Amino acid sequence: MKIASDILKRLAVSIKGQCRFNEPMSRHTSFRIGGPADLLVIPADESDLQSLLAGIYRSRIPYMILGNGTNLLVLDGGIRGVVIKMTTGFRQTERKEKILKVGAGFPLPRLVERSAEMGLAGLEWGVGIPGSLGGALVMNAGAYGGQMSDIVKKVWGFTRTGDKLTLKAGQINFGYRHSEYPKDFVITGAELEMRPGRKSSIRGAMEQWMSKRQKNQPLSLPSAGCIFKNPTNDSARRLIGVAGLKGKKIGGAKVSSKHANFIVNDGGAKAADVLRLVALVRERTYREVGIELVPEVKTAGEA
Ligand SMILES: Cc1cc2nc3c(=O)[nH]c(=O)nc-3n(C[C@H](O)[C@H](O)[C@H](O)COP(=O)(O)OP(=O)(O)OC[C@H]3O[C@@H](n4cnc5c(N)ncnc54)[C@H](O)[C@@H]3O)c2cc1C
């Protein structure tokens, strides 16, 4: 659906934060893939976000929320409407003993580091996960036996009508790399309950997990991390390997030879290449091992 440019221009005038028209989403995704967003807005703060949402609601324009773009495949035709990037305006942190209040735009790797400095345990597994706190909450990000839902106490933000809403952890349906919020809910912050821990053991766990990542993951090439969820009691990486797909390439998209559950952008990949490769991996894996893989990475935009 084409959005009239005068509506978007009018919306942008009222914003204190940054507004960019026809912004290539390849600049905002770890895959380095994605066509242009009609309008990308980086709200300066909560009141900016609130007036943006009110304007969007009045004009009935579609919008999507972007964190750090590390779990996202944006299609080649780009995104119609507004992309709201939750970064710099939402990075406040506050500590009260073992409780941390953190803004949704706070980078997860920095939060892991900050927790270690404070001697607070519970997030060591997050070392090397390049998302924002907001994206980690939506994805219920996790690794090495830990996940966000283990430490979340409350999540707050705005509904699509611009109303403030706070949800207790028990009101959020968390699953494996999944969580459920009201439609189009914009998370602005969360309260996390950590555990007091010895700095040396927190750092020890972080170093162990980080060196495992460096050894096993193709971190020098653009990707969105694991492309599929692990099936119950098995690993997508193992199954794709068994199906003989390591190194398989379509256009610029390639199944990593180092970690078969990573699709990497090997140079100039289009979203269409990634989608074709995803379809091929799913079909071959199903044929060879009888298991249907489910994508973990979210897809947005128009082909
Ligand atoms: C090298 C690499 C390694 C990775 N390793 C792991 C891993 O070990 N474990 C793991 O779980 N993930 C991993 N990931 C994936 C990714 O980093 C996580 O899923 C991360 O939590 C996504 O955060 P993000 O801010 O980048 O979200 P985005 O990709 O920007 O968005 C993801 C989803 O969350 C929504 N969203 C984002 N912010 C908000 C907000 N404030 N309010 C409402 N909705 C929002 C978006 O609309 C989208 O639907 C890895 C990725 C890479 C590139």
Ligand as a Chemical Component Dictionary entry (heavy atoms), coordinates in Angstrom:
data_LIG
# 
_chem_comp.id                   LIG 
_chem_comp.type                 NON-POLYMER 
_chem_comp.pdbx_formal_charge   0 
_chem_comp.three_letter_code    LIG 
# 
loop_
_chem_comp_atom.comp_id 
_chem_comp_atom.atom_id 
_chem_comp_atom.alt_atom_id 
_chem_comp_atom.type_symbol 
_chem_comp_atom.charge 
_chem_comp_atom.model_Cartn_x 
_chem_comp_atom.model_Cartn_y 
_chem_comp_atom.model_Cartn_z 
_chem_comp_atom.pdbx_ordinal 
LIG C1  C1  C 0 25.652 -13.011 15.377 1  
LIG C2  C2  C 0 24.296 -13.142 16.022 2  
LIG C3  C3  C 0 24.150 -14.019 17.098 3  
LIG C4  C4  C 0 22.908 -14.166 17.710 4  
LIG N1  N1  N 0 22.774 -15.027 18.775 5  
LIG C5  C5  C 0 21.576 -15.174 19.375 6  
LIG C6  C6  C 0 21.416 -16.071 20.490 7  
LIG O1  O1  O 0 22.349 -16.720 20.933 8  
LIG N2  N2  N 0 20.183 -16.166 21.051 9  
LIG C7  C7  C 0 19.118 -15.447 20.606 10 
LIG O2  O2  O 0 18.028 -15.566 21.175 11 
LIG N3  N3  N 0 19.240 -14.597 19.549 12 
LIG C8  C8  C 0 20.423 -14.444 18.929 13 
LIG N4  N4  N 0 20.549 -13.590 17.867 14 
LIG C9  C9  C 0 19.350 -12.897 17.331 15 
LIG C10 C10 C 0 19.071 -11.499 17.904 16 
LIG O3  O3  O 0 20.262 -10.833 18.285 17 
LIG C11 C11 C 0 18.106 -11.535 19.087 18 
LIG O4  O4  O 0 16.878 -12.125 18.738 19 
LIG C12 C12 C 0 17.856 -10.126 19.638 20 
LIG O5  O5  O 0 17.220 -10.215 20.866 21 
LIG C13 C13 C 0 17.016 -9.265  18.687 22 
LIG O6  O6  O 0 17.026 -7.938  19.188 23 
LIG P1  P1  P 0 16.937 -6.698  18.181 24 
LIG O7  O7  O 0 16.898 -5.468  19.008 25 
LIG O8  O8  O 0 17.998 -6.768  17.166 26 
LIG O9  O9  O 0 15.511 -6.968  17.542 27 
LIG P2  P2  P 0 15.050 -6.655  16.042 28 
LIG O10 O10 O 0 15.690 -7.621  15.117 29 
LIG O11 O11 O 0 15.193 -5.216  15.747 30 
LIG O12 O12 O 0 13.505 -7.019  16.162 31 
LIG C14 C14 C 0 13.072 -8.329  16.462 32 
LIG C15 C15 C 0 11.554 -8.277  16.714 33 
LIG O13 O13 O 0 11.308 -7.532  17.899 34 
LIG C16 C16 C 0 10.448 -6.408  17.629 35 
LIG N5  N5  N 0 10.924 -5.308  18.485 36 
LIG C17 C17 C 0 12.200 -4.866  18.639 37 
LIG N6  N6  N 0 12.257 -3.888  19.552 38 
LIG C18 C18 C 0 10.984 -3.687  19.991 39 
LIG C19 C19 C 0 10.375 -2.807  20.945 40 
LIG N7  N7  N 0 11.094 -1.911  21.648 41 
LIG N8  N8  N 0 9.024  -2.885  21.122 42 
LIG C20 C20 C 0 8.291  -3.780  20.428 43 
LIG N9  N9  N 0 8.795  -4.632  19.518 44 
LIG C21 C21 C 0 10.130 -4.592  19.304 45 
LIG C22 C22 C 0 10.589 -6.138  16.131 46 
LIG O14 O14 O 0 9.435  -5.532  15.606 47 
LIG C23 C23 C 0 10.785 -7.560  15.604 48 
LIG O15 O15 O 0 9.537  -8.209  15.467 49 
LIG C24 C24 C 0 21.786 -13.419 17.231 50 
LIG C25 C25 C 0 21.952 -12.551 16.141 51 
LIG C26 C26 C 0 23.192 -12.402 15.549 52 
LIG C27 C27 C 0 23.335 -11.462 14.380 53 
# 
loop_
_chem_comp_bond.comp_id 
_chem_comp_bond.atom_id_1 
_chem_comp_bond.atom_id_2 
_chem_comp_bond.value_order 
_chem_comp_bond.pdbx_ordinal 
LIG C1  C2  SING 1  
LIG C2  C3  SING 2  
LIG C2  C26 DOUB 3  
LIG C3  C4  DOUB 4  
LIG C4  N1  SING 5  
LIG C4  C24 SING 6  
LIG N1  C5  DOUB 7  
LIG C5  C6  SING 8  
LIG C5  C8  SING 9  
LIG C6  O1  DOUB 10 
LIG C6  N2  SING 11 
LIG N2  C7  SING 12 
LIG C7  O2  DOUB 13 
LIG C7  N3  SING 14 
LIG N3  C8  DOUB 15 
LIG C8  N4  SING 16 
LIG N4  C9  SING 17 
LIG N4  C24 SING 18 
LIG C9  C10 SING 19 
LIG C10 O3  SING 20 
LIG C10 C11 SING 21 
LIG C11 O4  SING 22 
LIG C11 C12 SING 23 
LIG C12 O5  SING 24 
LIG C12 C13 SING 25 
LIG C13 O6  SING 26 
LIG O6  P1  SING 27 
LIG P1  O7  DOUB 28 
LIG P1  O8  SING 29 
LIG P1  O9  SING 30 
LIG O9  P2  SING 31 
LIG P2  O10 DOUB 32 
LIG P2  O11 SING 33 
LIG P2  O12 SING 34 
LIG O12 C14 SING 35 
LIG C14 C15 SING 36 
LIG C15 O13 SING 37 
LIG C15 C23 SING 38 
LIG O13 C16 SING 39 
LIG C16 N5  SING 40 
LIG C16 C22 SING 41 
LIG N5  C17 SING 42 
LIG N5  C21 SING 43 
LIG C17 N6  DOUB 44 
LIG N6  C18 SING 45 
LIG C18 C19 SING 46 
LIG C18 C21 DOUB 47 
LIG C19 N7  SING 48 
LIG C19 N8  DOUB 49 
LIG N8  C20 SING 50 
LIG C20 N9  DOUB 51 
LIG N9  C21 SING 52 
LIG C22 O14 SING 53 
LIG C22 C23 SING 54 
LIG C23 O15 SING 55 
LIG C24 C25 DOUB 56 
LIG C25 C26 SING 57 
LIG C26 C27 SING 58 
# 
